[in-house]
């Protein structure tokens, strides 16, 4: 069986709308290690309980499997948390695309009163007060100075490593005809024939365009989120959202920006109805879902970081 991304690149089938996921080389290993610690660091939040991993859990496909995430003071967010896996392939971050890249995105939740509930100034002061972070920042940046820009860069560097190559579909792209079952392959053909690949394409099978939710038939959502309209204030951008990646979609339920759908079968049926204007037969839904399940790749193998204590270890008092 093919196992390396280099082989996947060399042998990828030509002319397909989807390309293999590729592991990117690590440029600054110390920065990635610092970013991993900060990704799991709850002290970036005001309460000291919430971290990036709270909403983008690496044990559950990089999402939290909730319709909307729980933030500071038990605030219920307005939108479903997208997966962080393969997010470096996206044209922008957040459903509404308000952050241009992972670096900018990493600063948003920290200062959002409904998410981590802190401020950038407070987060930096807290990290700077933790003795163990000084050496980590120095290894990553040459000095031990803690700044929010460095925090965001480090988290983004770690997130860029969170890719999921070598899915059964990627192995098929690489030329392994036995990697997909007949049902999965039939599902992929339907995926192209029905028009799904018009939006869900590229290595991440999405994430590279914005589309209106309810393009053909109006979609009534329980969420008040208005998509790109909140960023541009253009009426035509109301209910326009970033097309989500379909990589590992079997792990990242519930679905859509409002997290209102819990099964792939229902999600596929509704997408056909609202985005393509077709009523999919049950057999076609089954094949499409089989294809979607073949997009689950090798999950990041993460060794949990041991976070530094908030203060230097104090000597034990004398027993006498």
VODREN-142829 format. One line per field, with one value per residue: residue number from 1; residue in three letters; x, y, z of N, C-alpha, C in turn. Coordinates in steps of 0.001 Angstrom, whole numbers. Layout:
nr	[NUM, ...]
rest	[ala, ...]
n.east	[X, ...]
n.north	[Y, ...]
n.up	[Z, ...]
ca.east	[X, ...]
ca.north	[Y, ...]
ca.up	[Z, ...]
c.east	[X, ...]
c.north	[Y, ...]
c.up	[Z, ...]
***
This chain:
nr	[1, 2, 3, 4, 5, 6, 7, 8, 9, 10, 11, 12, 13, 14, 15, 16, 17, 18, 19, 20, 21, 22, 23, 24, 25, 26, 27, 28, 29, 30, 31, 32, 33, 34, 35, 36, 37, 38, 39, 40, 41, 42, 43, 44, 45, 46, 47, 48, 49, 50, 51, 52, 53, 54, 55, 56, 57, 58, 59, 60, 61, 62, 63, 64, 65, 66, 67, 68, 69, 70, 71, 72, 73, 74, 75, 76, 77, 78, 79, 80, 81, 82, 83, 84, 85, 86, 87, 88, 89, 90, 91, 92, 93, 94, 95, 96, 97, 98, 99, 100, 101, 102, 103, 104, 105, 106, 107, 108, 109, 110, 111, 112, 113, 114, 115, 116, 117, 118, 119, 120, 121, 122, 123, 124, 125, 126, 127, 128, 129, 130, 131, 132, 133, 134, 135, 136, 137, 138, 139, 140, 141, 142, 143, 144, 145, 146, 147, 148, 149, 150, 151, 152, 153, 154, 155, 156, 157, 158, 159, 160, 161, 162, 163, 164, 165, 166, 167, 168, 169, 170, 171, 172, 173, 174, 175, 176, 177, 178, 179, 180, 181, 182, 183, 184, 185, 186, 187, 188, 189, 190, 191, 192, 193, 194, 195, 196, 197, 198, 199, 200, 201, 202, 203, 204, 205, 206, 207, 208, 209, 210, 211, 212, 213, 214, 215, 216, 217, 218, 219, 220, 221, 222, 223, 224, 225, 226, 227, 228, 229, 230, 231, 232, 233, 234, 235, 236, 237, 238, 239, 240, 241, 242, 243, 244, 245, 246, 247, 248, 249, 250, 251, 252, 253, 254, 255, 256, 257, 258, 259, 260, 261, 262, 263, 264, 265, 266, 267, 268, 269, 270, 271, 272, 273, 274, 275, 276, 277, 278, 279, 280, 281, 282, 283, 284, 285, 286, 287, 288, 289, 290, 291, 292, 293, 294, 295, 296, 297, 298, 299, 300, 301, 302, 303, 304, 305, 306, 307, 308, 309, 310, 311, 312, 313, 314, 315, 316, 317, 318, 319, 320]
rest	[unk, unk, unk, unk, unk, unk, unk, unk, unk, unk, unk, unk, unk, unk, unk, unk, unk, unk, unk, unk, unk, unk, unk, unk, unk, unk, unk, unk, unk, unk, unk, unk, unk, unk, unk, unk, unk, unk, unk, unk, unk, unk, unk, unk, unk, unk, unk, unk, unk, unk, unk, unk, unk, unk, unk, unk, unk, unk, unk, unk, unk, unk, unk, unk, unk, unk, unk, unk, unk, unk, unk, unk, unk, unk, unk, unk, unk, unk, unk, unk, unk, unk, unk, unk, unk, unk, unk, unk, unk, unk, unk, unk, unk, unk, unk, unk, unk, unk, unk, unk, unk, unk, unk, unk, unk, unk, unk, unk, unk, unk, unk, unk, unk, unk, unk, unk, unk, unk, unk, unk, unk, unk, unk, unk, unk, unk, unk, unk, unk, unk, unk, unk, unk, unk, unk, unk, unk, unk, unk, unk, unk, unk, unk, unk, unk, unk, unk, unk, unk, unk, unk, unk, unk, unk, unk, unk, unk, unk, unk, unk, unk, unk, unk, unk, unk, unk, unk, unk, unk, unk, unk, unk, unk, unk, unk, unk, unk, unk, unk, unk, unk, unk, unk, unk, unk, unk, unk, unk, unk, unk, unk, unk, unk, unk, unk, unk, unk, unk, unk, unk, unk, unk, unk, unk, unk, unk, unk, unk, unk, unk, unk, unk, unk, unk, unk, unk, unk, unk, unk, unk, unk, unk, unk, unk, unk, unk, unk, unk, unk, unk, unk, unk, unk, unk, unk, unk, unk, unk, unk, unk, unk, unk, unk, unk, unk, unk, unk, unk, unk, unk, unk, unk, unk, unk, unk, unk, unk, unk, unk, unk, unk, unk, unk, unk, unk, unk, unk, unk, unk, unk, unk, unk, unk, unk, unk, unk, unk, unk, unk, unk, unk, unk, unk, unk, unk, unk, unk, unk, unk, unk, unk, unk, unk, unk, unk, unk, unk, unk, unk, unk, unk, unk, unk, unk, unk, unk, unk, unk, unk, unk, unk, unk, unk, unk, unk, unk, unk, unk, unk, unk]
n.east	[846, 457, 2166, 3385, 3412, 4921, 4915, 2212, 1970, 3544, 2225, -390, -3680, -4451, -6327, -8451, -10895, -10184, -7336, -4486, -3949, -1193, 1630, 3193, 6520, 8261, 9377, 10308, 10904, 10919, 9157, 6789, 6500, 6157, 3790, 2100, 1939, 676, -1714, -3023, -3235, -4945, -4766, -4735, -7260, -9671, -10883, -9227, -9841, -10460, -9214, -7676, -8024, -10363, -12596, -11736, -11132, -8578, -8868, -11274, -11588, -10795, -12805, -15663, -17959, -20413, -23455, -23054, -20290, -19289, -18530, -16835, -18103, -20145, -21267, -23129, -22102, -22708, -22462, -21429, -18437, -15831, -13716, -10264, -8444, -6524, -6975, -5236, -5370, -7464, -9050, -9570, -10276, -12670, -16243, -17342, -15184, -13655, -11080, -7932, -6004, -4445, -2854, -4018, -6512, -5950, -5799, -8359, -10418, -9319, -9698, -12395, -15364, -17363, -16132, -13136, -12872, -10906, -8327, -5934, -3768, -3961, -3680, -1065, 348, -212, 1017, 3665, 4206, 4636, 7205, 8280, 7732, 9479, 12046, 10977, 9866, 12225, 13675, 12097, 11993, 14321, 14507, 13210, 10951, 7493, 4890, 1714, 1638, 3637, 2574, 292, 1530, 2943, 908, -410, 1647, 1804, -796, -639, 600, -1347, -2556, -4231, -3232, -3200, -5729, -8215, -9273, -7231, -5216, -6350, -6331, -3624, -3178, -3835, -5974, -7455, -8039, -10482, -13843, -16359, -18758, -17926, -16424, -18403, -19892, -18153, -18147, -20803, -20655, -19212, -20795, -23283, -22652, -21455, -18709, -18223, -18094, -16893, -13864, -10328, -7419, -8459, -11061, -12979, -13385, -12247, -13799, -16653, -20117, -23647, -25845, -28450, -28726, -30230, -32739, -34427, -32958, -33867, -32619, -31831, -29997, -28745, -26687, -25249, -23357, -21061, -22116, -21930, -19341, -18869, -21145, -22706, -25721, -25986, -24313, -25519, -26115, -24114, -21519, -18281, -17304, -17281, -14558, -14529, -12937, -12372, -15009, -16783, -16186, -16791, -19341, -21970, -23490, -23181, -23220, -24825, -24906, -27049, -27668, -27248, -26432, -24626, -26139, -28536, -27415, -26290, -28617, -30004, -28190, -28234, -30869, -31065, -28778, -28203, -30623, -31850, -33541, -32233, -31981, -32420, -30535, -28495, -27746, -26666, -24393, -22967, -22438, -20809, -18555, -17833, -17048, -14693, -12879, -11660, -8669, -5278, -4974, -3568, -787, -504, 1505, 598, 1302, 3274, 2355, 3922, 4261, 2442, 4045, 7409, 8802, 8426, 10481, 10113, 8737, 10589, 10454, 10478]
n.north	[-1203, 2252, 4742, 7217, 10783, 11842, 9902, 9960, 12489, 12167, 10205, 10968, 10925, 12472, 15425, 15290, 16839, 16956, 16962, 15256, 15380, 17011, 16687, 19363, 20701, 21211, 24281, 25703, 24074, 24532, 26630, 25396, 23511, 25245, 26433, 24219, 23800, 26197, 25916, 24079, 25485, 26546, 28859, 31002, 31850, 33842, 32626, 30509, 27974, 27332, 26355, 26444, 23858, 23157, 23783, 22885, 20059, 17776, 15107, 14469, 14814, 17454, 19184, 19970, 18485, 19589, 21487, 24277, 25968, 26023, 28798, 31387, 31901, 30070, 30786, 30307, 29774, 31419, 29837, 26856, 25170, 24995, 22379, 22210, 20755, 20438, 23089, 24978, 24986, 26572, 29453, 31559, 32237, 31222, 30908, 33097, 34185, 36238, 36430, 36563, 34576, 31778, 32867, 35368, 34452, 33082, 34958, 35864, 34315, 34500, 37136, 37416, 38092, 36192, 33813, 32950, 35010, 36797, 39343, 40564, 41846, 40981, 38207, 38022, 39042, 37086, 34789, 35700, 35764, 33187, 31177, 29021, 29463, 31322, 30197, 28666, 30534, 31868, 29864, 29585, 32131, 33549, 35450, 35865, 37347, 37796, 38202, 39074, 38766, 36881, 34730, 34170, 33553, 31242, 29432, 29230, 28086, 25550, 24635, 24428, 22036, 20211, 18162, 15689, 13226, 10437, 9191, 6688, 7603, 9310, 7441, 6078, 8156, 8195, 6052, 3516, 1177, -501, 774, 2030, 1003, -473, 830, 3213, 4364, 4676, 6553, 8733, 9282, 10099, 12342, 14072, 14156, 15155, 17702, 18445, 18726, 21182, 23113, 21819, 21116, 20749, 20165, 20107, 19487, 21517, 24751, 26756, 28720, 30951, 30498, 30869, 29763, 27828, 28121, 27368, 26557, 28124, 28137, 27537, 28497, 27685, 29308, 32637, 33611, 35445, 35143, 36189, 38714, 39938, 40796, 42249, 43821, 43880, 43412, 41236, 39376, 38184, 35366, 33993, 31765, 30400, 27653, 24551, 22289, 18900, 16933, 14340, 14415, 12588, 12542, 14979, 15836, 17759, 19002, 21692, 25323, 25940, 23705, 21909, 19428, 15986, 13654, 12219, 11295, 12824, 15347, 15218, 14816, 17229, 19089, 18431, 19186, 21965, 23259, 22237, 21759, 19289, 16214, 13694, 10229, 7475, 5440, 6776, 8633, 6910, 5979, 8362, 9079, 6956, 7542, 10000, 9125, 7899, 9904, 10288, 10754, 9930, 10655, 13426, 12592, 13278, 14121, 14927, 18122, 18954, 21368, 24345, 25161, 27702, 29219, 29374, 26435, 26103, 25774, 23050, 23446, 23205, 20194, 20431]
n.up	[0, -758, 1046, 1484, 1210, -804, -2785, -3331, -4484, -6777, -8237, -8565, -9911, -12935, -13808, -12023, -9859, -7214, -5155, -3659, -63, 1333, 3362, 4939, 4968, 8055, 9082, 11302, 13981, 16741, 17001, 16204, 18275, 20457, 19610, 19739, 22498, 23214, 21866, 23411, 25729, 28474, 29925, 28277, 28151, 29928, 32104, 32563, 31823, 29175, 26029, 22725, 21851, 23107, 21550, 19116, 19028, 18934, 19242, 18228, 15426, 15070, 15718, 17862, 18016, 18696, 18258, 18508, 19976, 23460, 25338, 27212, 30484, 30088, 27687, 24751, 21584, 18351, 16121, 14374, 15278, 13035, 11684, 12617, 11278, 8368, 7833, 6897, 4191, 3436, 1913, 3568, 7059, 9595, 9313, 8017, 6805, 7934, 8914, 7432, 7393, 9166, 11163, 11765, 12545, 14924, 16919, 17335, 18922, 21538, 22437, 22209, 23825, 24138, 23697, 24546, 26268, 27197, 26961, 24570, 25768, 28465, 28118, 27155, 29363, 31263, 30137, 30054, 32722, 33419, 34206, 32701, 30015, 28924, 27959, 25852, 24072, 23468, 22142, 19907, 18756, 19226, 21207, 24551, 24745, 25137, 22960, 21507, 18778, 18330, 19728, 18160, 15704, 16394, 17169, 14709, 13175, 14320, 13738, 10983, 10654, 11061, 9262, 7223, 5635, 3247, 3124, 2219, -221, -1123, -1553, -3656, -5541, -5901, -7461, -6607, -7303, -5737, -3450, -3041, -2574, -4732, -4278, -3019, -5078, -7017, -5674, -5753, -8484, -8791, -7158, -8729, -11076, -10206, -9478, -7083, -6831, -7879, -5921, -3784, -3959, -4815, -2630, 34, -388, -537, 1106, -402, -1511, -1357, -749, -1160, 1337, 596, -2142, -4413, -3433, -807, 2424, 5677, 8658, 12086, 13201, 13804, 12364, 9715, 7792, 5229, 5045, 7519, 7489, 5084, 4739, 2511, 806, -934, 140, 2244, 4190, 2917, 3053, 3908, 1994, 3483, 4323, 3226, 4062, 6356, 7128, 8159, 10818, 11888, 12673, 14318, 11216, 8768, 8963, 11082, 12622, 12613, 11622, 11984, 10708, 7956, 5868, 5955, 5642, 3057, 1548, 2024, 1006, -1699, -2280, -1519, -2505, -5043, -6232, -6592, -5940, -4282, -4864, -2592, -2898, -4245, -2317, -417, -1784, -2155, 495, 1232, -337, 877, 3390, 2746, 2728, 5120, 6647, 7717, 11043, 12908, 14888, 18004, 20725, 23866, 25209, 28104, 30123, 31322, 34838, 36655, 38337, 39570, 41035, 44482, 47424, 49717, 53009, 56098, 57937, 60638]
ca.east	[0, 1204, 2104, 4050, 2808, 5721, 4386, 897, 2155, 4125, 1348, -1777, -4420, -4550, -7637, -9489, -11113, -9646, -5932, -4118, -3437, 263, 2261, 4094, 7745, 8343, 10475, 10809, 10361, 10707, 7931, 5681, 6348, 5548, 2401, 1329, 1656, -294, -2995, -3634, -3034, -6199, -4529, -5006, -8630, -9805, -11253, -8203, -10411, -10711, -8068, -8048, -8464, -11711, -13552, -11144, -10564, -7821, -9299, -12577, -11583, -10496, -14033, -16124, -19175, -21549, -24034, -22254, -19359, -19532, -17440, -16678, -19327, -21115, -21887, -23321, -21722, -23734, -22160, -20730, -16981, -15291, -12526, -8964, -7634, -6383, -7480, -4256, -5710, -8619, -8768, -9715, -10681, -14028, -17298, -17581, -13940, -13202, -9636, -7312, -5166, -4435, -2236, -5039, -7576, -5540, -6001, -9769, -11125, -8756, -10276, -13840, -15993, -18201, -15329, -12173, -13228, -9770, -7841, -4579, -2838, -4010, -3133, 393, 849, -298, 2067, 4964, 4393, 4896, 8647, 8645, 7528, 10598, 12928, 10272, 9812, 13578, 14027, 11315, 12124, 15616, 14404, 12143, 9833, 6176, 3995, 562, 1982, 4377, 1616, -517, 2381, 3273, -288, -632, 2676, 1370, -1999, -257, 1019, -2521, -3109, -4641, -2974, -3315, -7083, -8448, -9445, -5915, -4516, -6916, -5765, -2229, -3104, -4211, -7358, -8137, -8214, -11896, -14812, -17190, -19754, -17233, -16066, -19654, -20242, -17311, -18648, -22017, -20195, -18837, -21911, -24353, -22191, -20889, -17306, -18121, -17707, -16029, -12756, -9019, -6936, -9313, -12421, -13727, -12591, -11588, -14768, -17821, -21366, -24864, -26537, -29773, -28449, -31339, -33956, -34148, -32667, -34270, -31669, -32099, -28935, -28871, -25485, -25561, -22266, -20193, -22783, -21410, -18025, -18897, -22384, -23336, -26922, -25811, -23497, -26286, -26173, -23004, -20542, -17165, -17607, -16452, -13836, -15178, -11966, -12722, -16358, -17467, -15846, -17002, -20762, -23062, -23085, -23577, -22777, -25686, -24812, -28422, -27851, -26351, -25998, -24191, -27245, -29416, -26653, -26198, -29956, -30317, -27305, -28794, -32113, -30925, -27664, -28197, -31977, -32210, -33937, -31385, -32539, -31795, -29346, -27448, -27276, -25815, -23106, -22269, -21950, -19676, -17414, -17426, -16335, -13349, -12041, -11044, -7257, -4478, -5113, -2302, -373, -77, 1866, 111, 2382, 3227, 2390, 4724, 3462, 2255, 5111, 8539, 8587, 8930, 11034, 9234, 9124, 11246, 9509, 10456]
ca.north	[0, 3498, 5337, 8507, 11859, 12049, 8986, 10473, 13606, 11702, 9316, 11435, 10875, 13790, 15890, 15170, 18108, 16830, 16572, 14658, 16186, 16918, 17155, 20467, 20615, 22098, 25234, 26083, 23059, 25114, 27420, 24443, 22967, 26306, 26554, 23085, 24092, 27291, 25388, 23374, 26326, 27150, 30156, 32058, 32303, 34584, 31697, 29497, 26652, 27104, 26431, 26226, 22470, 22992, 23826, 22205, 18914, 16928, 13722, 14278, 15374, 18885, 19928, 19590, 17676, 20309, 22420, 25490, 25756, 26672, 29705, 32025, 32009, 29153, 31398, 29410, 30501, 31563, 29094, 25595, 25278, 24187, 21615, 22853, 19881, 20879, 24456, 25806, 24998, 27444, 30791, 32466, 31507, 31439, 30693, 34322, 34597, 37537, 36372, 36228, 33383, 31151, 33777, 36327, 33715, 32643, 36016, 36207, 33730, 34928, 38417, 37413, 37934, 35009, 32605, 32776, 36055, 37543, 40382, 40246, 42339, 40095, 36908, 38167, 39191, 35783, 33921, 36231, 35497, 31758, 31066, 28009, 29865, 32125, 29406, 28220, 31676, 32144, 28842, 29784, 33463, 34160, 36172, 35321, 38292, 37261, 39154, 38396, 38400, 35621, 33702, 33820, 32894, 29897, 28596, 28989, 27148, 24223, 24249, 24057, 20631, 19375, 17687, 14284, 12549, 8989, 8631, 5747, 8325, 9754, 6272, 5858, 9204, 7859, 4965, 2236, 918, -1294, 1583, 2362, -29, -113, 1805, 4484, 4913, 5130, 7788, 9811, 9635, 10894, 13596, 14925, 14290, 15975, 19080, 18718, 19112, 22576, 23884, 20989, 20661, 21042, 19183, 20021, 19195, 22677, 25756, 27698, 29654, 31300, 30213, 31124, 28595, 27943, 28719, 27085, 26582, 28832, 27311, 28196, 28061, 28108, 30226, 34027, 33971, 35963, 34886, 37262, 40005, 40530, 41359, 43200, 44606, 43880, 42572, 39988, 38455, 37619, 33899, 33438, 31219, 29655, 26241, 23778, 21121, 17610, 15996, 13831, 14871, 11570, 12753, 16371, 16150, 17972, 19642, 23036, 26405, 25988, 22450, 21426, 18112, 15073, 12506, 12522, 11013, 13992, 16475, 15043, 15034, 18664, 19789, 18230, 19950, 23421, 23821, 21748, 21707, 17921, 15282, 12525, 8924, 6875, 4706, 7748, 9166, 5880, 5966, 9616, 8999, 6023, 8320, 10975, 8418, 7552, 11096, 10317, 10459, 9635, 11755, 13845, 11841, 14348, 13870, 16078, 18862, 19190, 22825, 24812, 25655, 29150, 29856, 28490, 25531, 26641, 24702, 22565, 23944, 22217, 19358, 20879]
ca.up	[0, -795, 2375, 1628, 422, -2011, -3790, -3692, -5411, -8028, -8990, -8513, -11164, -13543, -14245, -11005, -9150, -5859, -5126, -2364, 1042, 1388, 4592, 4656, 5778, 9221, 8925, 12627, 14883, 18070, 16918, 16173, 19628, 21260, 19162, 20270, 23912, 23288, 21374, 24548, 26902, 28941, 30556, 27299, 28407, 31186, 33178, 32756, 31533, 27763, 25119, 21320, 21729, 23658, 20438, 17956, 19722, 18012, 19436, 17560, 14084, 15064, 16041, 19208, 17905, 19267, 17279, 18670, 21073, 24750, 25617, 28522, 31283, 29489, 26514, 23621, 20379, 17330, 14902, 14572, 15185, 11935, 12018, 12416, 10432, 6974, 7707, 6203, 2767, 3198, 1399, 4705, 8257, 10095, 8316, 7247, 6169, 8445, 9135, 6145, 7507, 10483, 12132, 12188, 13228, 16250, 17893, 17490, 20067, 22826, 22848, 22002, 25152, 24179, 23489, 25635, 27224, 27715, 26056, 24138, 26785, 29617, 27732, 27083, 30737, 31929, 29600, 30459, 34155, 33587, 33960, 31717, 28621, 28437, 27098, 24645, 23160, 23001, 21164, 18679, 18161, 19499, 22477, 25401, 24793, 24797, 22308, 20920, 17403, 18389, 20142, 17002, 14710, 16859, 17055, 13278, 12713, 14757, 12998, 9622, 10655, 11331, 7997, 7319, 4362, 3116, 3212, 1125, -1479, -1570, -2084, -4991, -6398, -6162, -8419, -6017, -7706, -4727, -2242, -2910, -2937, -5882, -3806, -2800, -6382, -7630, -4981, -6269, -9822, -8561, -6581, -9865, -12016, -9629, -9337, -5757, -6969, -8288, -4725, -2946, -4787, -4262, -1651, 1222, -847, -67, 1787, -1320, -2083, -551, -1454, -395, 1882, 6, -3456, -5325, -2629, 438, 3583, 6915, 9676, 13462, 13595, 13367, 11612, 8381, 6869, 4750, 5240, 8738, 7192, 3963, 4804, 1198, 857, -1691, 928, 3352, 4208, 2136, 3981, 3320, 1737, 4414, 3849, 3449, 4627, 7694, 7438, 8957, 12225, 12318, 12900, 13369, 9972, 8327, 9850, 12270, 13364, 12806, 11004, 12696, 9912, 6594, 4947, 5904, 5107, 1601, 997, 2075, 66, -3039, -2404, -1367, -3273, -6429, -6759, -6976, -4886, -4476, -4524, -1418, -3328, -4557, -1039, 179, -2493, -1859, 1872, 1218, -829, 1893, 4461, 2257, 2850, 6441, 6498, 8906, 11988, 13515, 16074, 18895, 22114, 24625, 25867, 29546, 30212, 32469, 35964, 36687, 39104, 39827, 42151, 45760, 48282, 50785, 54330, 56968, 58692, 62023]
c.east	[876, 1056, 2737, 3416, 3616, 5243, 3023, 1017, 2595, 3131, -104, -2432, -4635, -6006, -8744, -9667, -10575, -8198, -5584, -3730, -1927, 760, 3282, 5346, 7730, 9575, 11125, 10184, 10084, 9435, 6710, 5431, 5721, 4080, 1532, 971, 575, -1671, -3754, -3634, -4329, -6002, -4550, -6418, -8694, -10095, -10146, -8677, -10480, -9427, -8568, -8628, -9855, -12749, -13052, -10376, -9877, -8140, -10605, -12614, -11325, -11697, -14508, -17423, -20356, -22148, -23336, -21454, -19747, -18311, -17448, -18037, -20481, -21870, -21966, -23091, -22814, -23565, -21367, -19225, -16473, -14047, -11265, -8077, -7684, -6844, -6500, -4527, -6813, -8192, -8861, -10211, -11995, -15028, -17519, -16310, -13345, -11714, -8969, -6491, -5199, -3822, -3266, -6145, -7217, -5749, -7451, -10437, -10615, -9468, -11781, -14524, -16866, -17437, -14350, -12239, -12085, -9499, -6431, -3563, -2795, -3385, -1607, 992, 838, 819, 3446, 5254, 4719, 6357, 9019, 8476, 8694, 11534, 12268, 10175, 11206, 14013, 13328, 11652, 13462, 15658, 13220, 10939, 8535, 5345, 2830, 847, 2726, 3476, 811, 302, 2689, 2078, -555, 383, 2323, 175, -1688, 206, -164, -3225, -3364, -4452, -3370, -4689, -7223, -8610, -8109, -5106, -5040, -6389, -4332, -2077, -3460, -5688, -8145, -8451, -9668, -12756, -15614, -18223, -19121, -16884, -17304, -20115, -19428, -17768, -19917, -21667, -19825, -20030, -23005, -23946, -21585, -19466, -17134, -17697, -16714, -14941, -11442, -8604, -7851, -10755, -13363, -12793, -11983, -12559, -15860, -19066, -22548, -25459, -28010, -29679, -29615, -32675, -33624, -33969, -33017, -33416, -32110, -31072, -29204, -27659, -25846, -24395, -21462, -20808, -22250, -20054, -18122, -20054, -23055, -24554, -26748, -24975, -24242, -26448, -25167, -21911, -19391, -17585, -16712, -15678, -14653, -14186, -12395, -14146, -17149, -17234, -16354, -18467, -20904, -22654, -23761, -23126, -23591, -25661, -26151, -28651, -26798, -25868, -25574, -25315, -28167, -28692, -26564, -27551, -30296, -29432, -27800, -30008, -31859, -29828, -27696, -29579, -32395, -32635, -33185, -32094, -31766, -30521, -28191, -26879, -26319, -24434, -22295, -21688, -20755, -18420, -16913, -16658, -14920, -12385, -11417, -9600, -6581, -4499, -3751, -2005, 276, 289, 1476, 1264, 2180, 3404, 3170, 3841, 3433, 3315, 6230, 8258, 9205, 9457, 10035, 9675, 9774, 10203, 9404, 9695]
c.north	[1245, 4221, 6709, 9547, 12134, 11148, 9463, 11603, 13095, 10938, 9790, 11404, 12295, 14140, 15762, 16504, 18113, 16354, 16024, 15711, 15939, 17439, 18229, 20360, 21621, 22980, 25553, 25145, 23615, 25948, 26511, 23862, 23988, 26450, 25431, 23335, 25161, 26856, 24703, 24224, 27006, 28532, 31314, 32604, 32995, 33654, 30710, 28091, 26321, 27270, 26310, 24825, 22230, 22931, 23069, 20985, 17963, 15450, 13423, 15018, 16863, 19770, 19467, 18793, 18271, 21220, 23779, 25351, 26531, 27508, 30235, 32225, 31211, 29795, 30385, 30189, 30511, 30638, 27840, 25786, 24406, 23427, 22432, 22010, 20349, 22319, 25374, 25873, 26011, 28823, 31841, 31626, 32046, 31222, 31923, 34873, 35886, 37573, 35874, 34947, 32853, 32046, 34760, 35634, 33399, 33704, 36312, 35638, 34213, 36173, 38501, 37167, 36698, 33717, 32419, 33918, 36881, 38761, 39992, 40680, 41403, 38743, 36950, 38273, 37855, 34871, 34378, 35958, 34039, 31495, 30107, 28416, 30678, 31345, 28948, 29346, 31999, 31133, 29072, 31079, 34153, 35014, 35622, 36252, 37622, 38382, 38386, 37980, 37065, 34460, 33223, 33091, 31458, 28963, 28250, 27985, 25718, 23757, 23863, 22608, 19679, 18991, 16185, 13582, 11082, 8434, 7575, 6454, 8832, 8601, 5917, 6901, 8881, 6674, 3604, 1965, 131, -482, 1950, 1169, 437, 940, 3178, 5151, 5415, 6431, 8956, 10238, 10474, 12276, 14578, 15184, 15218, 17431, 19426, 19251, 20541, 23476, 23120, 20367, 21038, 20023, 19010, 19659, 20278, 23699, 26819, 28666, 29949, 31029, 30521, 29810, 28723, 28576, 28551, 27159, 27179, 27858, 28102, 27634, 28496, 29118, 31634, 34484, 34360, 35869, 36110, 38644, 40711, 41188, 42482, 44188, 44748, 42954, 41236, 38956, 37862, 36111, 33252, 33020, 30565, 28201, 25396, 22671, 19864, 16547, 15637, 14189, 13845, 11768, 14076, 16788, 17029, 18924, 20982, 24079, 26458, 24696, 21774, 20006, 17152, 13890, 12954, 12287, 12225, 15191, 16401, 15316, 16519, 19474, 19627, 19107, 21455, 24027, 23427, 21688, 20332, 17138, 13980, 11252, 8329, 6129, 5625, 8365, 8183, 5868, 7225, 9604, 8054, 6729, 9289, 10310, 8037, 8730, 11238, 9861, 10090, 10848, 12142, 13066, 12819, 13792, 15101, 16794, 18915, 20688, 23265, 25342, 27178, 29886, 28854, 27633, 26095, 25504, 24291, 23121, 22825, 21462, 19802, 22179]
c.up	[0, 543, 2495, 731, -838, -3143, -4262, -4704, -6775, -8888, -9070, -9886, -11675, -13863, -13236, -10279, -7721, -5959, -3744, -1328, 1134, 2731, 4255, 5524, 6924, 9080, 10266, 13658, 16272, 18091, 16907, 17558, 20565, 20893, 19662, 21726, 24031, 22795, 22499, 25820, 27356, 29561, 29557, 27475, 29764, 32352, 33509, 32466, 30046, 26944, 23686, 21147, 22293, 22548, 19209, 18456, 18742, 18190, 18716, 16226, 14012, 15287, 17417, 19211, 18661, 18200, 17317, 19957, 22323, 25106, 27031, 29200, 30670, 28314, 25381, 22341, 19323, 16130, 15244, 14405, 14042, 12382, 11762, 11505, 8981, 6754, 6985, 4701, 2430, 2705, 2492, 5873, 8809, 8950, 7443, 6610, 6697, 8784, 7859, 6200, 8936, 11551, 12665, 12969, 14671, 17317, 18198, 18730, 21416, 23345, 22642, 23352, 25267, 23993, 24649, 26646, 27780, 26827, 25646, 25190, 27990, 29297, 27692, 28488, 31466, 31441, 30053, 31931, 34432, 33242, 32830, 30273, 28064, 27531, 25793, 23624, 22617, 21945, 19833, 17964, 18427, 20737, 23244, 25497, 24344, 24191, 21706, 19486, 17378, 18813, 18934, 15939, 15109, 16747, 15594, 12731, 13118, 13940, 11561, 9534, 10793, 10028, 8099, 5972, 4398, 3448, 2114, -222, -2006, -2152, -3466, -5973, -6805, -7102, -7877, -6295, -6665, -3464, -1989, -3296, -4144, -5488, -3614, -4126, -7124, -6989, -5480, -7666, -9708, -8029, -7696, -10786, -11497, -9432, -7995, -5855, -7470, -7150, -3860, -3805, -4127, -3212, -445, 886, -315, 544, 897, -1990, -1062, -1387, -550, 75, 1480, -1362, -4417, -4609, -1269, 1598, 4835, 8049, 11066, 13959, 13063, 12561, 10184, 7408, 6497, 4934, 6485, 8543, 6174, 4029, 3430, 1231, 144, -936, 2129, 3167, 3251, 3125, 3217, 3140, 2646, 3719, 4114, 3905, 6053, 8105, 8248, 10452, 12776, 12399, 14128, 12249, 9718, 9349, 11138, 13083, 13584, 12302, 11549, 11873, 8525, 5597, 4821, 5300, 3583, 945, 950, 1133, -1362, -3277, -2450, -2233, -4745, -7053, -7225, -5735, -5125, -4047, -3357, -1778, -3652, -3280, -379, -471, -2187, -449, 1960, 715, 231, 3026, 4033, 2336, 4232, 6332, 7799, 9823, 12575, 14786, 17046, 20274, 22906, 25316, 27380, 29736, 31441, 33585, 35991, 37475, 39308, 41059, 43423, 46621, 49363, 52136, 55152, 57771, 60134, 62161]
***
